[in-house]
Amino acid sequence: MNQTKEILDAYVQKSAEAFQFLKTTTVTERAAFMHAVADNIEALDDNLFEVAHRESALPMARLQGEKGRTVGQWRSYGDAVAKGTYIDARIDRANPESGKNDIRKYSVGLGPVVVFGASNFPFAFSTAGGDTASAIGAGCPVLVKGHPGHPETSQIMADAISKTVKEFGWPEGVFGHVAGDYVEGTDTLIGAYLTAHPTIQAVGFTGSQQGGKALVAVAAKREVPIPVFAEMGSINPVFALPELLESKAEEFAKQYVASLTLGTGQFCTNPGILVAQTGSAFERLKAALSEAIQEAKPTAMLHPGIAKNYVDKKQPFHSQEQVTILAESATKAEQTQGQPTIAWTNAEAFLSNTQLSAEVFGPFGLLVEAQSTEQFVEIANALEGQLTATIAGTENDLATNRSLASVLQDKVGRLLFNGMPTGVEVVYAMQHGGPFPATSDPRFTSVGPDAVKRFVRPISFQNWPEQFLPAELQSSNPLKLTRTVDGQPTSDIL
């Protein structure tokens, strides 16, 4: 890999040089760049969909919607950057009588960032995804390690960003792209090398726990450790409470299976565990789940490796004691498809066997039969950190199960009351992150404009002359930002 290291070093050096340039840009200039990237992605023709469909097997309608989401991310994040939301400018003016200094603070980019493309969202979480958009918005150059599952798609999106860099006359190193199939057999080594590189200052990752934990370990062993913002998946438990099931068991079962099989179950918010209380309503739920899963059709998974992994991860449930396969799709899956499957176990077995809480990436759900709602709380306490959890119930159910809601707040980044977790809206209030091992740092989100917060750090300027201050902190407020001045928000000229 010696020759590869030389090439990677050259990429990183360009990123370092570009960082010095980005430090001179304002939030307004970076926002304009982000809108231009959105325009160039939006202008891509149907070849993008054809290539992405061939590489990922995702349906055209899904890819068209995801392209729209990607464009929207760049624009909405750009709008948030332009407002100065994430520089968090604060000014405490001097008071000569008391000897108080003039102190001004805002947030700046961390430095060059490595982003690892995800397999299941080739547009919105990959090369031109939210990690790249938020890092550039923060003022950080980005070096993307393209995902080997969709190398041509990755290159098309990379070209759209690089085109924007040229149009703006910005340094080439503002955005770099290392192809996913760059050197056969060295993909993992490239990721580790970039993460360990002393010039790199942060990492954005979406993928498996194995991959995310490996990068966190590499970053922690550096002479100067850096943050790795890894989103590593989740089983996203759903707790179906008694009163709701009594009246809506069959309807709820259909909603659950629809969410479980959406996108062949290849979402990090896939509801892999369903907990309900034993009784007649539970039996109706179990029967309805079996019927719905048999009617569900197998669909293609992202690539053969993921299809094989799904089969391998699902297989132990066929041999576990106190686990029964309730039903599978009545249609036999082809080799690269995911067979929709529902299994059953009881709460005692679930609590005593940690293998039963492992994520199965695909259309697989485990129905857990609890003896009481008190046992729901035991199960919630036993869970690792999750991206989401859902309480399905009536308001009366919620009122009588407040301890469950309280425990789940400690376990998740997003707590739903009814509905299913697979829809992740790109809005300010979205929290797409959760306690470890769902993510490596639960303080941050990887979806929504707040994703920019991951890639900035604060710096204060004390008693600096006006003309040498960053525009964002100048008393004349040339960018017309809302800032906190002497403890009060204002956009006034000082």
HUHUBEL-V483563 format. One record per pair of residues at least 4 apart in sequence whose ideal C-beta (glycine too) atoms are under 6 Angstrom apart, sorted by sequence separation. I is the first residue (numbers start at 1). J is the second residue. D is the distance in whole Angstrom. If there is no record, write none. Layout:
# HUHUBEL-V483563
i:I j:J d:D
i:I j:J d:D
This chain:
# HUHUBEL-V483563
i:1 j:5 d:6
i:25 j:29 d:4
i:44 j:48 d:4
i:49 j:53 d:6
i:52 j:56 d:6
i:58 j:62 d:5
i:72 j:76 d:6
i:73 j:77 d:6
i:121 j:125 d:4
i:122 j:126 d:5
i:125 j:129 d:4
i:128 j:132 d:6
i:130 j:134 d:6
i:150 j:154 d:6
i:170 j:174 d:5
i:178 j:182 d:6
i:186 j:190 d:6
i:207 j:211 d:5
i:209 j:213 d:6
i:244 j:248 d:6
i:245 j:249 d:5
i:248 j:252 d:5
i:261 j:265 d:6
i:263 j:267 d:6
i:278 j:282 d:5
i:302 j:306 d:5
i:316 j:320 d:6
i:333 j:337 d:4
i:345 j:349 d:5
i:349 j:353 d:6
i:360 j:364 d:4
i:371 j:375 d:5
i:393 j:397 d:3
i:397 j:401 d:6
i:408 j:412 d:6
i:434 j:438 d:4
i:464 j:468 d:6
i:469 j:473 d:5
i:25 j:30 d:5
i:58 j:63 d:5
i:80 j:85 d:5
i:84 j:89 d:6
i:95 j:100 d:4
i:124 j:129 d:5
i:135 j:140 d:4
i:146 j:151 d:6
i:165 j:170 d:5
i:220 j:225 d:5
i:240 j:245 d:5
i:265 j:270 d:5
i:301 j:306 d:5
i:345 j:350 d:5
i:370 j:375 d:4
i:393 j:398 d:6
i:416 j:421 d:6
i:425 j:430 d:6
i:434 j:439 d:6
i:445 j:450 d:5
i:446 j:451 d:5
i:464 j:469 d:5
i:469 j:474 d:5
i:484 j:489 d:6
i:485 j:490 d:5
i:94 j:100 d:6
i:136 j:142 d:6
i:219 j:225 d:6
i:276 j:282 d:5
i:301 j:307 d:4
i:317 j:323 d:5
i:333 j:339 d:4
i:350 j:356 d:5
i:370 j:376 d:6
i:433 j:439 d:4
i:445 j:451 d:6
i:53 j:60 d:6
i:94 j:101 d:6
i:118 j:125 d:4
i:135 j:142 d:5
i:205 j:212 d:5
i:219 j:226 d:5
i:408 j:415 d:6
i:435 j:442 d:5
i:471 j:478 d:5
i:482 j:489 d:6
i:94 j:102 d:4
i:118 j:126 d:5
i:146 j:154 d:4
i:195 j:203 d:6
i:424 j:432 d:6
i:434 j:442 d:6
i:466 j:474 d:6
i:471 j:479 d:6
i:93 j:102 d:6
i:117 j:126 d:4
i:165 j:174 d:5
i:219 j:228 d:5
i:276 j:285 d:6
i:433 j:442 d:6
i:466 j:475 d:6
i:482 j:491 d:5
i:117 j:127 d:5
i:132 j:142 d:5
i:165 j:175 d:6
i:205 j:215 d:6
i:329 j:339 d:6
i:444 j:454 d:5
i:49 j:60 d:6
i:52 j:63 d:5
i:92 j:103 d:5
i:260 j:271 d:6
i:328 j:339 d:6
i:329 j:340 d:4
i:433 j:444 d:6
i:203 j:215 d:6
i:216 j:228 d:5
i:259 j:271 d:5
i:433 j:445 d:5
i:91 j:104 d:5
i:162 j:175 d:6
i:215 j:228 d:5
i:328 j:341 d:5
i:432 j:445 d:5
i:49 j:63 d:5
i:161 j:175 d:5
i:431 j:445 d:5
i:432 j:446 d:5
i:90 j:105 d:5
i:327 j:342 d:5
i:432 j:447 d:4
i:115 j:131 d:4
i:326 j:342 d:5
i:477 j:493 d:5
i:89 j:106 d:4
i:115 j:132 d:5
i:127 j:144 d:5
i:414 j:431 d:5
i:430 j:447 d:5
i:476 j:493 d:6
i:212 j:230 d:3
i:325 j:343 d:5
i:326 j:344 d:5
i:350 j:368 d:5
i:413 j:431 d:4
i:430 j:448 d:4
i:87 j:106 d:4
i:88 j:107 d:5
i:127 j:146 d:6
i:158 j:177 d:4
i:389 j:408 d:5
i:475 j:494 d:4
i:87 j:107 d:5
i:195 j:215 d:5
i:212 j:232 d:4
i:323 j:343 d:6
i:324 j:344 d:5
i:413 j:433 d:5
i:428 j:448 d:6
i:126 j:147 d:6
i:347 j:368 d:6
i:413 j:434 d:4
i:426 j:447 d:6
i:427 j:448 d:6
i:428 j:449 d:6
i:113 j:135 d:4
i:196 j:218 d:5
i:323 j:345 d:5
i:412 j:434 d:5
i:426 j:448 d:6
i:195 j:218 d:5
i:209 j:232 d:4
i:322 j:345 d:6
i:340 j:363 d:4
i:341 j:364 d:5
i:342 j:365 d:5
i:343 j:366 d:5
i:344 j:367 d:5
i:345 j:368 d:6
i:346 j:369 d:5
i:347 j:370 d:4
i:389 j:412 d:5
i:424 j:447 d:5
i:195 j:219 d:6
i:202 j:226 d:6
i:338 j:362 d:4
i:380 j:404 d:6
i:388 j:412 d:6
i:201 j:226 d:6
i:202 j:227 d:5
i:203 j:228 d:4
i:204 j:229 d:5
i:205 j:230 d:4
i:206 j:231 d:5
i:338 j:363 d:5
i:386 j:411 d:6
i:154 j:180 d:6
i:192 j:218 d:5
i:196 j:222 d:6
i:317 j:343 d:5
i:377 j:403 d:5
i:381 j:407 d:6
i:386 j:412 d:5
i:387 j:413 d:6
i:388 j:414 d:5
i:389 j:415 d:6
i:390 j:416 d:4
i:391 j:417 d:6
i:392 j:418 d:6
i:113 j:140 d:5
i:115 j:142 d:6
i:127 j:154 d:4
i:322 j:349 d:4
i:377 j:404 d:5
i:380 j:407 d:4
i:119 j:147 d:5
i:122 j:150 d:5
i:151 j:179 d:6
i:310 j:338 d:5
i:347 j:375 d:5
i:373 j:401 d:6
i:376 j:404 d:5
i:380 j:408 d:5
i:383 j:411 d:5
i:42 j:71 d:5
i:109 j:138 d:5
i:112 j:141 d:5
i:113 j:142 d:5
i:114 j:143 d:5
i:115 j:144 d:5
i:116 j:145 d:5
i:117 j:146 d:5
i:128 j:157 d:4
i:151 j:180 d:4
i:307 j:336 d:5
i:41 j:71 d:5
i:109 j:139 d:3
i:110 j:140 d:6
i:117 j:147 d:4
i:119 j:149 d:5
i:127 j:157 d:4
i:151 j:181 d:5
i:377 j:407 d:6
i:109 j:140 d:4
i:122 j:153 d:5
i:127 j:158 d:5
i:298 j:329 d:5
i:351 j:382 d:6
i:390 j:421 d:6
i:141 j:173 d:6
i:148 j:180 d:4
i:249 j:281 d:5
i:253 j:285 d:6
i:304 j:336 d:5
i:38 j:71 d:5
i:128 j:161 d:6
i:141 j:174 d:5
i:142 j:175 d:5
i:143 j:176 d:4
i:144 j:177 d:5
i:145 j:178 d:5
i:146 j:179 d:5
i:147 j:180 d:5
i:148 j:181 d:5
i:236 j:269 d:5
i:238 j:271 d:5
i:294 j:327 d:5
i:296 j:329 d:5
i:298 j:331 d:6
i:388 j:421 d:4
i:146 j:180 d:4
i:293 j:327 d:5
i:297 j:331 d:5
i:233 j:268 d:5
i:236 j:271 d:5
i:242 j:277 d:5
i:246 j:281 d:5
i:249 j:284 d:4
i:253 j:288 d:3
i:257 j:292 d:4
i:261 j:296 d:5
i:264 j:299 d:5
i:298 j:333 d:4
i:38 j:74 d:4
i:237 j:273 d:4
i:238 j:274 d:5
i:239 j:275 d:5
i:240 j:276 d:4
i:245 j:281 d:4
i:249 j:285 d:4
i:253 j:289 d:5
i:257 j:293 d:6
i:290 j:326 d:5
i:294 j:330 d:5
i:300 j:336 d:6
i:37 j:74 d:5
i:38 j:75 d:5
i:117 j:154 d:6
i:235 j:272 d:4
i:264 j:301 d:5
i:290 j:327 d:4
i:300 j:337 d:6
i:301 j:338 d:5
i:235 j:273 d:5
i:250 j:288 d:4
i:254 j:292 d:5
i:148 j:187 d:6
i:253 j:292 d:5
i:298 j:337 d:4
i:34 j:74 d:5
i:35 j:75 d:6
i:245 j:285 d:6
i:298 j:339 d:5
i:35 j:78 d:5
i:34 j:78 d:3
i:296 j:340 d:4
i:145 j:191 d:6
i:314 j:360 d:6
i:31 j:78 d:4
i:293 j:340 d:5
i:313 j:360 d:4
i:387 j:434 d:5
i:386 j:434 d:5
i:293 j:342 d:5
i:385 j:434 d:5
i:31 j:81 d:5
i:314 j:364 d:5
i:385 j:435 d:3
i:30 j:81 d:6
i:31 j:82 d:4
i:385 j:436 d:5
i:387 j:438 d:5
i:310 j:362 d:4
i:386 j:438 d:5
i:70 j:123 d:4
i:289 j:342 d:5
i:384 j:437 d:6
i:385 j:438 d:5
i:27 j:81 d:5
i:28 j:82 d:6
i:70 j:124 d:5
i:27 j:82 d:6
i:69 j:124 d:5
i:67 j:123 d:5
i:77 j:133 d:5
i:81 j:137 d:4
i:27 j:84 d:5
i:66 j:123 d:5
i:73 j:130 d:5
i:77 j:134 d:6
i:66 j:124 d:5
i:70 j:128 d:6
i:74 j:133 d:5
i:73 j:133 d:5
i:77 j:137 d:5
i:56 j:122 d:5
i:52 j:122 d:5
i:131 j:204 d:3
i:264 j:338 d:5
i:261 j:340 d:5
i:114 j:194 d:5
i:125 j:206 d:5
i:114 j:200 d:5
i:112 j:199 d:6
i:112 j:200 d:5
i:118 j:206 d:4
i:112 j:201 d:6
i:113 j:202 d:5
i:114 j:203 d:5
i:115 j:204 d:4
i:116 j:205 d:5
i:118 j:207 d:6
i:111 j:201 d:3
i:110 j:201 d:4
i:274 j:365 d:6
i:278 j:369 d:5
i:19 j:111 d:5
i:110 j:202 d:5
i:19 j:112 d:6
i:273 j:366 d:5
i:274 j:367 d:5
i:275 j:368 d:5
i:277 j:370 d:5
i:278 j:371 d:6
i:56 j:150 d:5
i:55 j:150 d:4
i:275 j:370 d:6
i:15 j:112 d:4
i:265 j:362 d:4
i:55 j:153 d:5
i:265 j:363 d:3
i:264 j:363 d:6
i:51 j:152 d:5
i:52 j:153 d:4
i:275 j:376 d:6
i:51 j:153 d:5
i:261 j:363 d:4
i:34 j:137 d:6
i:260 j:363 d:6
i:275 j:379 d:6
i:260 j:365 d:5
i:30 j:137 d:6
i:48 j:156 d:5
i:22 j:139 d:5
i:269 j:387 d:6
i:41 j:160 d:5
i:269 j:388 d:6
i:40 j:160 d:4
i:19 j:141 d:5
i:18 j:141 d:4
i:40 j:163 d:6
i:37 j:161 d:6
i:40 j:164 d:5
i:235 j:359 d:5
i:15 j:141 d:4
i:233 j:359 d:5
i:37 j:164 d:5
i:15 j:143 d:5
i:36 j:164 d:5
i:11 j:143 d:6
i:33 j:168 d:6
i:239 j:376 d:6
i:120 j:266 d:5
i:244 j:392 d:6
i:244 j:393 d:5
i:21 j:171 d:5
i:236 j:386 d:6
i:244 j:394 d:5
i:271 j:421 d:6
i:243 j:394 d:5
i:234 j:386 d:5
i:236 j:388 d:5
i:237 j:389 d:5
i:238 j:390 d:4
i:239 j:391 d:5
i:240 j:392 d:5
i:241 j:393 d:3
i:269 j:421 d:4
i:18 j:171 d:4
i:234 j:387 d:4
i:243 j:396 d:6
i:244 j:397 d:6
i:269 j:422 d:5
i:149 j:303 d:5
i:243 j:397 d:5
i:18 j:173 d:3
i:267 j:422 d:5
i:17 j:173 d:5
i:18 j:174 d:5
i:241 j:397 d:4
i:14 j:172 d:6
i:15 j:173 d:5
i:14 j:173 d:3
i:262 j:422 d:5
i:259 j:420 d:4
i:259 j:422 d:5
i:11 j:176 d:5
i:4 j:183 d:5
i:16 j:199 d:5
i:119 j:302 d:5
i:1 j:186 d:5
i:12 j:197 d:5
i:236 j:421 d:5
i:12 j:199 d:5
i:1 j:189 d:6
i:234 j:438 d:5
i:232 j:437 d:6
i:231 j:439 d:5
i:230 j:440 d:4
i:228 j:440 d:5
i:231 j:446 d:5
i:216 j:440 d:5
i:229 j:454 d:5
i:209 j:437 d:5
i:57 j:300 d:4
i:56 j:302 d:5
i:202 j:455 d:6
i:138 j:452 d:5
i:137 j:452 d:5
i:140 j:455 d:5
i:130 j:446 d:6
i:134 j:451 d:4
i:138 j:455 d:4
i:134 j:452 d:4
i:138 j:456 d:5
i:135 j:455 d:5
i:130 j:451 d:5
i:113 j:455 d:6
i:110 j:455 d:5
i:110 j:457 d:6
i:107 j:456 d:4
i:107 j:458 d:5
i:108 j:459 d:6
i:73 j:426 d:6
i:105 j:458 d:6
i:105 j:460 d:4
i:103 j:460 d:6
i:104 j:461 d:5
i:103 j:462 d:5
i:101 j:462 d:5
i:102 j:463 d:5
i:101 j:463 d:6
i:86 j:452 d:4
i:106 j:472 d:5
i:86 j:453 d:6
i:106 j:473 d:6
i:80 j:449 d:4
i:104 j:473 d:4
i:86 j:456 d:6
i:77 j:449 d:5
i:76 j:449 d:6
i:89 j:472 d:5
i:89 j:473 d:6
i:87 j:472 d:5
i:91 j:483 d:6
i:89 j:483 d:4
i:90 j:484 d:5
i:91 j:485 d:5
i:84 j:481 d:4
i:26 j:471 d:5
i:28 j:479 d:6
